[in-house]
Amino acid sequence: MVVTQISLSSYPQKLEQMMKRPIRVLVAKVGLDGHDRGAKIIASFLRDAGMEVIYTGLRQTPEMVVNSALQEDVDVIGISILSGAHNTVFPKIINLMKEKEMNDVLLTGGGIIPESDMKKLSEIGVGRLFPPGTDTSQIVTYIKEYVEKHRNY
């Protein structure tokens, strides 16, 4: 058995490094929507901004998304949705997140979502939703500001 001695003087430095880990984002496509070009573009921009991105691929269920997010210890779940199922998908995911006590994880996303539906989803705890054509710097800034305020260490 090998015992490693930890120097107390190095502990604050290690803690500081842990707290500066990159933002981890899970990008997912839920349901039968097979159009993932936008999700891949967003994932690329988030990576370029220094974030770690896990892309789940197509045809995920809400349960698969939440379980993956939990296993990957993400800060953010981003759902790309073009199918019109946003009023089913987002509430299901937010409820699963609450069940698993993922209170410090942001649920955000984008796609074809009417403004009135965005407001309703916001009322149940979904973060900001982004329509097609949104400047990607707005998405990056939103995620960075959210994580800075809510990362729970």
C-alpha positions as CSV (number, residue, x, y, z in Angstrom):
1,M,0.0,0.0,0.0
2,V,1.4,3.4,-1.0
3,V,0.5,6.3,1.2
4,T,0.7,9.8,-0.3
5,Q,1.2,12.7,2.0
6,I,-0.6,15.9,1.0
7,S,1.1,19.1,1.9
8,L,-1.4,21.6,3.4
9,S,0.5,24.4,1.8
10,S,-0.4,23.1,-1.6
11,Y,-4.1,22.6,-0.8
12,P,-5.3,26.1,-1.6
13,Q,-3.5,26.0,-5.0
14,K,-5.2,22.6,-5.9
15,L,-8.6,23.9,-4.8
16,E,-8.1,27.0,-6.9
17,Q,-7.2,24.8,-9.9
18,M,-10.3,22.7,-9.4
19,M,-12.5,25.7,-9.3
20,K,-11.1,26.9,-12.6
21,R,-11.9,23.8,-14.5
22,P,-13.5,24.5,-17.9
23,I,-17.2,24.9,-18.2
24,R,-18.7,21.5,-19.1
25,V,-21.7,21.6,-21.5
26,L,-23.8,18.7,-22.7
27,V,-25.4,19.4,-26.1
28,A,-28.3,17.1,-27.1
29,K,-31.0,16.4,-29.7
30,V,-34.1,14.9,-28.1
31,G,-36.7,12.9,-30.0
32,L,-36.9,12.1,-33.7
33,D,-35.6,15.4,-34.9
34,G,-32.7,14.5,-37.2
35,H,-31.4,17.9,-38.0
36,D,-28.3,18.4,-35.9
37,R,-26.2,20.9,-38.0
38,G,-27.1,23.8,-35.6
39,A,-26.2,21.7,-32.5
40,K,-22.8,20.8,-34.0
41,I,-22.1,24.4,-34.9
42,I,-23.0,25.6,-31.4
43,A,-20.9,22.8,-29.9
44,S,-18.0,24.0,-32.0
45,F,-18.3,27.6,-30.9
46,L,-18.5,26.6,-27.3
47,R,-15.3,24.5,-27.7
48,D,-13.6,27.5,-29.3
49,A,-14.7,29.5,-26.3
50,G,-12.7,27.1,-24.0
51,M,-15.6,24.9,-22.8
52,E,-15.7,21.2,-22.7
53,V,-18.5,19.9,-24.8
54,I,-20.2,16.5,-24.8
55,Y,-22.4,16.0,-27.8
56,T,-24.8,13.1,-27.3
57,G,-25.9,12.7,-30.9
58,L,-29.4,12.2,-32.3
59,R,-32.5,10.6,-30.9
60,Q,-31.9,11.0,-27.2
61,T,-34.7,10.7,-24.6
62,P,-35.0,13.2,-21.8
63,E,-33.9,10.4,-19.4
64,M,-30.8,9.7,-21.4
65,V,-29.9,13.4,-21.5
66,V,-30.3,13.9,-17.8
67,N,-28.4,10.7,-16.9
68,S,-25.5,11.7,-19.3
69,A,-25.4,15.1,-17.7
70,L,-25.2,13.7,-14.3
71,Q,-22.5,11.2,-15.2
72,E,-20.5,13.9,-17.0
73,D,-20.8,16.4,-14.2
74,V,-21.9,19.2,-16.5
75,D,-22.6,22.8,-15.7
76,V,-25.0,23.2,-18.6
77,I,-27.4,21.1,-20.7
78,G,-28.2,22.6,-24.1
79,I,-31.1,21.2,-26.1
80,S,-31.4,21.8,-29.8
81,I,-35.0,21.4,-30.9
82,L,-36.6,22.0,-34.3
83,S,-39.4,19.5,-34.1
84,G,-42.0,21.6,-32.2
85,A,-41.8,19.3,-29.2
86,H,-40.3,21.9,-26.9
87,N,-43.3,22.1,-24.6
88,T,-43.0,18.4,-23.9
89,V,-39.2,18.0,-24.0
90,F,-38.1,20.9,-21.8
91,P,-40.6,20.3,-18.9
92,K,-39.7,16.6,-18.9
93,I,-36.0,17.4,-18.6
94,I,-36.5,20.1,-16.0
95,N,-38.6,17.7,-13.9
96,L,-36.0,14.9,-14.2
97,M,-33.3,17.4,-13.2
98,K,-35.3,18.4,-10.1
99,E,-35.7,14.8,-9.2
100,K,-32.0,14.2,-9.3
101,E,-31.3,17.5,-7.4
102,M,-29.3,19.0,-10.3
103,N,-30.1,22.5,-9.0
104,D,-26.9,24.1,-10.1
105,V,-27.1,22.9,-13.7
106,L,-28.4,25.3,-16.4
107,L,-31.0,24.0,-18.9
108,T,-30.9,26.1,-22.0
109,G,-31.2,25.5,-25.7
110,G,-32.4,26.8,-29.0
111,G,-34.3,26.1,-32.1
112,I,-37.7,26.9,-33.5
113,I,-39.5,28.0,-30.4
114,P,-42.2,30.8,-30.4
115,E,-41.6,33.7,-28.1
116,S,-44.8,33.0,-26.1
117,D,-43.5,29.4,-25.4
118,M,-40.1,30.7,-24.4
119,K,-41.8,32.7,-21.7
120,K,-43.8,29.8,-20.4
121,L,-40.7,27.6,-20.3
122,S,-38.8,30.3,-18.5
123,E,-41.5,30.3,-15.8
124,I,-40.9,26.6,-15.0
125,G,-37.1,27.1,-14.7
126,V,-35.7,26.7,-18.2
127,G,-32.9,29.2,-18.9
128,R,-32.7,31.5,-21.9
129,L,-33.6,30.0,-25.3
130,F,-32.0,31.1,-28.5
131,P,-33.7,31.3,-31.9
132,P,-31.9,30.5,-35.2
133,G,-29.6,33.3,-36.2
134,T,-28.5,34.3,-32.7
135,D,-25.0,35.7,-32.5
136,T,-23.0,32.8,-30.9
137,S,-21.2,35.3,-28.7
138,Q,-24.5,35.9,-26.9
139,I,-24.8,32.2,-26.1
140,V,-21.2,32.0,-24.9
141,T,-21.6,35.1,-22.7
142,Y,-24.9,33.8,-21.2
143,I,-23.4,30.4,-20.3
144,K,-20.2,31.9,-18.8
145,E,-22.1,34.4,-16.7
146,Y,-24.6,31.8,-15.5
147,V,-21.8,29.3,-14.5
148,E,-19.8,32.1,-12.7
149,K,-22.8,32.9,-10.5
150,H,-24.1,29.3,-10.0
151,R,-21.2,26.9,-10.0
152,N,-21.5,25.2,-6.6
153,Y,-18.1,24.0,-5.1
